[in-house]
């Protein structure tokens, strides 16, 4: 506990850290992001007293944040209302990937059917920038744009329910990526898969988009779960 308190003693006085009292969602978002990025390790207890001092709030918004994080699967609340960060398993990640794969495949189909031409142009611009990052061997930048493209496809599907589920699952997959240092070396296969996907979306070819997304998601799943570079 002393180590945890010491870790955040500087945060309490930091001008960049305070949260507006009327915006408890910001506290939730901050804690969620810190769990996803690994700042809070699996099995670690989130110290309510330290967080209250850090954010300058009472225990109420902290407890509310803990409840949401538990519902999202990021913490477990103990009988004494302490929040402990969950430990993702390979099976957990595999199950979430399976659902995410199907959501993104459906999103690709809906983009072909519903997206405006301007949205497809925006997607292509992101893809071209991602390809440029690939040529510069900018692995972190490539991954960031890759994630943006997938989120943009889901947004462009026009299905809000799909988007809600995708958002929750994506956070868990991002956490898994952080744990295995997913950036790694760039591969030509990933870029080629995106090339095929963009071509299918631009031509509004539903079957080709479905196939391209499934093949790409399968490669991501193999790499994340088994370390395959394909």
DADA-V974687 format. One line per field, one symbol per residue. ss: DSSP state (~ for helix, > for strand, _ for the rest). phi: phi as a letter, one per 30 degrees, with the letter a starting at -180 (. if undefined). burial: # if it has 24 or more other ideal C-beta (glycine too) atoms within 12 Angstrom, else .. A space follows every 10 residues. Layout:
# DADA-V974687
ss=???
phi=???
burial=???
This chain:
# DADA-V974687
ss=_~~~~~~~~~ ~~~_______ ___~~~~~~~ ~~~~~~~___ ____>>_~~~ ~~~~~___~~ ~~~~~~~~~~ ~~__>>>___ __>>>____~ ~~~~~~~~~~ ~~~~~~~~~~ ~~~~__~~~~ ~~~~~~~~~~ ~~~~~___~~ ~~~~~~~~~~ ~~~~~~___~ ~~~~~~~~~~ ~~~~~~~~~~ _______~~~ ~~~~~~~~~~ ~~___~~~~~ ~~~~~~~~~~ ~~~~~~____
phi=.ddddddcdd ddcdddcecd ddbddddedd dddddddjdc deiddddedd deddcibddd dddddddddd ddjcbbcdec idccddcdcd dedddddddd eddddddddd dedbddeddd dddddddddd ddddddhcdd dddedededd dddddddicd dedddddddd dddddddddc hdehddbddd ddddeddddd dddhcddddd dddddddddd dddddbiddd
burial=.......#.. #.......#. ...#..##.# ##.###...# ...#####.# #####.#... ######.### .######... ..####.#.. ..#..##.## ########## ##..#...## .###.##..# #.##...... .##.###### #######.#. .##.##.### #########. .#...##..# #.######.# ##......## .######### #.###.....
